[in-house]
Amino acid sequence: MKLGQLLKQVVLVCGCLFVLTGPAMADPMADAAQAYRAGNYATAIKLLIPQAKHGDARAQSALGQMFYDGKGVPRDYKKASTWFLLAAAHGDVLAQYALGAMYQDGEGVPRDYNEAVKWYLLAAEQGNAAAQSELGRMYKDGRDIPQNYPEAAKWCHLAALQGRTGAQIELAEMYWFGEGIPRDYVRANMWLIIAADQISGSDRQHEIAEIRANEAKSMTPDQIAEARELARKCMADKFKGC
């Protein structure tokens, strides 16, 4: 999946990089945020560069995204990766996630799945749900890195608890087949119910409905009722203890 698609699932891309702007922040960053929101990307770039060169990780991360998107500057994945790397080294979680995606897709850097995992892991450990979900998928599929079901279940579960529907569906499948976690049809169905409740798009909802219908053939009415009640409670409690 491309970085732009991935980041849109996390935040409104550069807009989120400026969320922290406000009265307490330095004027150049606040001015850059205002220029960005007004669509004056060239001005935002000019304001961000001095801050980035002075080591401001937020400015570095914002520049990386603007070079990636080609806003205010020609699109340049190599320059994007350079700014993301500087920000990521300072612990910027969005830059770490972005680098993971770029190494995974080979954009601006050589495709390197080990590097992708390295940066996803740093972002995931800071609680970034998209990085957790992507790590879970990579470990589960085992196409890019050695398959590791326990790690897949761990990261998918953490992402699922933050409402990532993709991770919820992956986790449901792992519960159904007992991949990395004990087989549990009720928990599998619970996560599918939760995913279906949150997801938009009729095609995906129909897909989940078909999976649930197939699963129901192997479940008792009591198990189905239990799954529904667990899903209801989980959503009501905002995923606490799920």
Phi, psi and omega in degrees: 000138183288154182301316181301317179295319181295313184293328179296338178279344181264310188205178175275055176041239188299330179305322181288334180292343180254005182303326185282358180289149181172189183303328185282348184269163179297145182304318181303321180290319178296319179293322178296320178297317180296317179297319180297313181297331179277357181082010179268074189291325180298319178293319179300317179300313182299324180283327183284323186304312179298321179295319180296318180293337177272006173096012178285111185296326179294319178293319178298317180294318178296318177298317178304315181291324180290323174292324179295317182278343184073038179257114181085348180213159173298142178301129184211099183295327180295314178294323177301314182294326179296314180290321177299320181297318179296316180292319181297323179295337176269006176092010180292118189292322180292324177293321178298315178297316180299317179297320177303315181293322182290320176292326179294321182264350182070041180254112179079349179217158176297142177298124184208103185292330177294320176293322178300313179298320180303312183283323175301319182297317179297318178291319181297321180292341174271002176095011180288114186294324180293319178294319178299316180296317181293320176300314180302316180296317181296316179292325181289314183288323181064023180273325184261333182220166178304135180296136181212092185297318178300318177294321178300314180296319180300309185285324176296322180295315179298319179290322179298323179293343176262010174090013179283110186295323178300318179292325179296320179291318178298318181295320178301317180295321180293323176294321184295319183262358180067043181264103179082350178216157179300141178299132182208100182297325181294313179296323179300312181293324178303312182292328176292321177298316180296316180298316181297325181291330185264337190282149175247153181103116187296327181298315181291323178297320178294322179299314179295320180298321179293319178298315180296321180297320178293320179295323183300335180294336181257005184244152175276161176303324179295320179295318179296317179296320179296319179299318179296319181291319178296321178295316179301314181293319181299314180291321179296325180270009180055047172072011177287126177076012181281000000 
